[in-house]
């Protein structure tokens, strides 16, 4: 079984994603996670390019990395500056990492039109830069920037660039599809030529501008490449980089390659951690690690899954640390309801299932959506079965809206609630709009009975108009996402009144939090 090395560039190439800015502490934490997961190489950044990357390499010893080689990134020397006088190369030579990765031009068009130097001068720059770093004791990975475009434009010259880097002492030659426009068949042909021409390791680095970064990376491996560069969740400039969260299970589970001592059952957790740290929630439709990757909605699908999960799953969700989700909607059958109840640990008597399904379909006809609000579904079923009693009732509420001059409209909600023992609390709260005021008043009143609600907060609020033709009389659906700092859940409410719809979803969310807390304390 051939060994394929995984090179993560989330902290450098991924940091070029629009809206992403990693602090030094962010980078340190991600590196610890990558090391614990077992990634072979992790690119920490570009020494001397910014203070955060300088600090990272100065503090590298604090990381105590055991499996992952921290790698510094940089460029070949500038035209007209000898390698031993180039400040960028000097910073790489002085940094704490054993491995360095530098890029150089492999496309003749870039050499003549971007650098505005001769093709021969570029070859000297590549060889001298690699040799300088090797002489300083560094292990050098050379990224052939725009290699595939260069191979199509002037194949012999692109190969000369590769050989210049090998002559300088590079241990790895990485072929880069920098513009992300190559097709797998083009990657195959060029990779095979390089693999057959050099006696060092060959890698692949693809961008996703044609939505082919994963496919091209896998094609390169099949053609002899033994290093794959990419990012967690495929983040990166423009359309992103090759997604390692897809590539790693593809290589190990589907293609039988050895990717080292990585525990793929922790892959989904790694994806989520990097997404949260980057402040970019991973797309729910990501293969393997996405929230929807193993979500099933169609009734016939769920029925087949109950017999054998291979009917509609290409791998088990557990193999990549994900989980199966059964979605409940008006498309569901009794098998879907039964499977969902088992998932929630609720008894699934057949007669109950039929009535629950009918109730769900009636509610969805009114505009409810339970495939995106599983907490509301769980509350609905438990109430139907008599497994829970309401921890509180909203006895009544009033909304006030006043003009406040330059401040615009201000909102105040007055709420009266009673707990399950009949104790009443009546309070009011101002807010930025009626829903915010209502949310604040409810929490203020209920926290007297249920302090757990002090740790619950809203993380998302969505309103969907269900019948645009009804104009301002239209029914609306409100989805609310809440968290207690550990778990998150979604609830739904529907009404022709947006405040009432919000109240329904808010009450479900707070009841769910209270009952979850009480259940954990039993």
N, C-alpha and C positions, 0 to 999 in steps of 0.2 A: 504494500500500500504506500503510494508516494506521499511525501510530506509537503504540505503547502503552508507557507508562512503568512500570517495575517498582520498587516501593517495598518494601524489606525491613525488617521490624520484629522480626527474630529477637532482637536484643539488648535489646529492651524488652518487647514482647508475648511473645516466645518465652521470655524470662527469667522469666515468670510461670508457667512449667510447674512442676508439683510436682517437687521434687528437683533443680531446675536453679539454679545460682548461678554466674554468670560473674564472674571476677575482671577487674580493669582490663586486665591483660595478655591474658586470653582475648578481651576485646572488641577490643583493638587488633589481635590476630592475625586474628580473623574479619573485621574491617573491611578489612584488607589483602587478604584472599582475595576479599571481595565486590567490592572495587575492581578487582582483577586480572581478575575474571570479567566485570565490566562492568555491574553493577547500577546503576540510575539514582540511587536514593535509599536511604540506609541510616540507620535511626533508631538513634542511639547510646545514648539514654537520657533521663532526666529530670533536668536540672540542678537542683541544690539539694535533691533528694529523698534523696540518699545520697552518702557520700564517694566511692564508686567512680565514679559518673557525673560528679561534679564533677572528679575527677582525669582522666577520659577527655577531657572538653572542654578542660581546661587543657593536655593533652598532644596535642591534635588536630593541631597543626602537625607533630608527629613522623611522622604517618602518610604525608604526602606523597601524598594521594589525588589521582588524575588523572581518573578517570571517574565516581566516585560522589560525590554530594552528601551529606555528613554532615548529618544533620537532628536537631535537638533536639526533645524532646517535652514537652508540658505541658498545662495546663488554662486555661480562661478565668479571669478574676478571680473572687474569692469575692463572694458577695452582701454588699452593704453596704460593700465596699472598692472605691474607684475604681481603674480600670485602672492609672493612673500611680502608685498607692500599693501595688499588689499585689506582694508579694515574689516570688511565683512567676513573674509576667510580667517582673519586673525581672531575674531570673536568666536568663530566655530572651533578653531584650534584650541582656544583657551577654555571653552565651556566644559561642564562636568560630564557630559555624555560621551560614552565610548563610540557610539555610532553617530554619524552625521549624514544627512541627505542633502545633496545640492542639485539644482536643476541647471540645465544648459540648453541652448537652442539646437533643435534637430531638423528644423524646417528652413530650407534655403531662403525662402521668402522673408522669414523673420530676421535672418542674419543680414540680408542685404538691405531690407526696407525698414526694419525696426531698429536693429543695432547699427546699421549702416557701416558695416565692416566687410572685409573680404571673407569668403568661405574658408580660406586657409587660416586666416587669423582666428576665426571661431574655433577651428579644430585645436589650435595651440592653446587657446583659453581653456577649453574643456580639459585637455590632457594636463596642462600645468596646474590647474585648480585641484584636480583630483590628486595629483602627485604631491602637491604641497600638504594637503591634509593627511595623506598616507604617511608622509615623512614626519608628520607631527604625532603619529601614533593612532590616528583615527581610522575606524573602519568606515568605508565610504559607500553609500548608496547613491547612484547617479540617476536622476530623473531626466529622461530624454523628452523635454517639453515639445509638444506638437509633433510627436514622432510619427503618428499615422498620417497626418496631413503632409509631413515632410516625405514620408515613404511614397505617397501617391504623387507628389510633385517632383521629387528627385531621389529616387530610391537609393542609388549608389552613394549619394552624399549623406543621407540619413544613416546608412550603414557605416560610413566613415566616422561619423560622430560617435556611434556606439563603440567602434574600435579605438577611438581616441581615449574614451573614458576607461576602457579595459586596459589600454597601454599605460594609463596613469595609475592604475592599481585599484579600480573600483571592484568591490566584491559583488555588487548587484547592479544590473542594468534594468531600469524600470521604464517601460514603454508607455507614454502618456497620450491619451486621447483628450487633450486639453480643451478643445472646443466641443467635445461631446458629439461630434457629427459622424463618427465612423460606424459602419455596419459590421456585424459579427464576422461575415466572410472576409472582410478587409483585415480585421484584427487577426483572424486565423492565418492568412497568408503571410502577413508581415511578422507575426510572432514566430511562426515556424522558421522563417528565414533567419531571424536573429538567434533563436535557440540553436540552430544548426551551424552558426558561425562563430559563437563565443564559447569559452570554457568557464564562464562564471554564471551565477544565478540570474535568471530573468524574471522580472515582475511586470505587473500591469496596473495602470492607474487610469480610471475612466471617469469622465463626467457624464451627466445624465440628460444632456440637452436634446437628445433624440429618444429619450426614455429607454435606452438600451445599455445603460452602464452595467447592470448586473449581467445581462446576456453576454456582453462583450468580455466582461471579466471572466466568466465561466468558459467562454470560447478560448480565451487566451490560456487558461489553465489546461484545457484539453489539448492545446497546441504546444505545451511544454513549459509555460510560465509556472513558477513555483513560489511567487510572492504576489499577494493581492493587496493593493492599497485602497482604502475607502473610509467611510465615516459611519458612526452609529446613527441609524435612522436615515442615512443618505443625505444629511444636511450638507450645505456647501453653497458656493457662489452660484448665481443664476438658478439653474434647475437642480443643483446639488451634485453630489458625488455618488459613486457606487455604494449601495447600502450594504454594509457588512452584516446587518441583521437578517438579510436575505441570503447573502453569499455564504456565510458560515454554515447554516444548516443545509443549503444546497450542496455544498462541497462534501460535508460530513455524512449527511443522511441520504442524499439522493445519488451522489457520485462516488462515494466510498473513499474519499481522500482522508488522510490523516492531517488534522489541523492542530494537533498538539493536545495538551491536557486541559482542554476547555470543557466546562460543564454547561452544555447548551440548555439545561433546565433552568439556568439563571439568566437566559438571554432576554426574556420579556422584562424582567426586573431591571436589567442593565439599560435597555431601551427607555424604560420609563424614567430612570434616574437621570440619564443624559438629557432627555427631553425636558424634565422639570428644571434641571440646572441651566439649560440653555434658554429657559422660559419659552419654549416652543412645545406645546403638547403634541406628542407624536400623532400623526394622522391615524384615525381609527381603522382605516382600511389597509394599513401596512401588512404585507404578508408575514406570516409566522407570529409577529409580536403585537399586531394591532388588536384593538378591542373587538373588531368585527371579524377577525381572521377565522374564528371558529364559532361564529354566531349563525344560528339557523332559524329561519322564520317560516318557511313553507311547511304546511302540515305533512305533505307526503315525504318531504326530506326528513323531518323529525321521526316520522313513523319508521322509515328505513333505518335511521340511525339507532333507534331503539333495538333493532335486530343485530346490526353490525355497523360500528362507526366508520368502517372503511367505505361505506356506500357514498358518503358525502364529505369525507375528510382525507386529505392526501397524506397527512402524518397525524400522530396523536398530539393534541394541544399540550399535554404534559411534557412531551419531548423537548419543547422549547420554552417551558415555564409559563405557558398560557393556559386558558381554561375554556371549556365549551360553554356557550351561552345559548339557551333556548329562548327565542323572542316570542312574545305573546301579542297577537294582533287578530284582526278579523280574518286573516288568512290561516290562522291556526286551526288545527284539528284537535281531537281529544287526545291524541298521542302527544301533541305539543304541550298541552296543559298538564298531562300526567308527568311528562319529563321535567317540566319546569317545577312542578310541585316537589318532585324527588330532589331536584337540585337545591331547593330551598329547605329541604328537610321536613316537608309537610306531607301528611298522609294523602293518598290519591285514590280515594274510593271512586269507583266508576260513576255512580249516580251523581255524586258531587261534581265530578268533572264535567258532566253534560250540562248541569245547571250553571256552573262557573263559565263554561264556554259560551253559553247563550247570553249570560250577563255581560261578558266581555264584548261580544259582537254588538249587543245593544248599545253599550257605552261608546264603542268605536264609531258606531253610526252617528252618535251625537257629536263626535269630534275628538274623543279621547284617543290617546296613542300610548299603548303600554310597552311596545318594544323599545321605546326610549325612556321609560319611566318605571323601572322594575321595582322600585320601592313602593310606588303606588299600587302596583299589581300585588305585591306581597301583602300589603295592608288590606286590600280588597278581599283576597282569598281568606286571610285569617279572620276578618270580620264575618265573612260569609259562613265560615265553619264554626264560628263562636269561640275561636282559640284566644281571642284578645278582647278586652274591654277598653273603651276609650279612656285614656288617662285624664282627659279634660274636655270641656265643652266651651265653645264660644257662645256665651249667653247673649251677647249683642255687641255691636260696634257702631261708631259714627265717624264720618269723615268731614273735616272742615278744610276749606281752601280759601285763602285770603290774598288780596293784592298787597304786596309789601314794597311798593315804590320801586326803587332801583333793584331791589333783590328779586323782583318778579313775584310769581305766585309761591306762597308757602303752604305746606300741608300739615295737618295735625290729625292724628287718629286717636280716638278714645275707644278702649276695649274693656269689656267685662268678661272674665273667664271664671269657670268653676272647676276644681279638681274632682277626682272620682269620689271624694268623701264629702262633697258639697261645699267646701271652702271657696269663697268668692274673692277675687282680686279685681279691682277696677282701677285702670291707670290710663295715661295718655302719653303721646310722644310726638314730637315734631319730626319731619323727614324731608328729604329731597324728592318730593313727589308723593302721591298717595300710597303707593305700594311700599316704598321705603318707610314711610311713617307707620303703616299698618304692621310691617315686619318688626319695627322697633317696639311698638306698643305691645304686641303679642309676647315678644321675648321678655320685655320688662315685667309684664304681668305674670307670665308662666315661670320665670326664674325663681320666684318666691317659693314655688312648689317643687320645681325641678331644676336645681342648679346646673345640671349637665348641659342645659341649653346655653349657658354662658360660653361654652367652647364650640358651639355650632355656628357656622357662618355660611352665607350664600356665596357661591363662586361663579354662578352663571344664572342668567334670567333671560328667557326667550319668550316672545309673544308671536303667535302665528294667527293671522286672520284666515278663517276657514271658508268664508263665503264672501268674496270681495264685492259681489253684486249687491249684497245687502247693505253696503256702505257702512255708515256709523252704527247700524243695528246688527252688524254681522256678529256671529259667534266667534269667540277667540279661544285659542288654546295656549295656556301658559305652562312652560316647563321650567322647573327650578332645580338647580344643582346645588347640593349642600355638602359640607364636610365637617367632621369633628376633629380634624387634624390627623386622623388615622385612616378612616374610610370615607368614601364619597357615595352619594346616592342621588337619584333623580325622582322627582314627583311631578304630577300633572294635575291641572285643573282646567275645566271648560265652562264657559258661560257667555252670555251676550254682554256681560259686564266685566270689564278687564280687572276691576278690583275684586269682584267675587271670585273669578277664576284664579286670581293670585292668592286669595285667601284659602281656597280649597287646596292648592298646591302647598302653601305655607303650613297649613294645619297638618297635612299628610307628612310633610318633612319633619315637623317637630314631634308628632306622634311616633314616627319611625325612630327618631333619635332617642326618645324617652324609653320606648319598649325595648330597643336594642341594648340600651344601658342596663335596664332592669333585668333583662335576660342574662346578660354577662355576669351579673352579681349573684345569680341564684346558685 
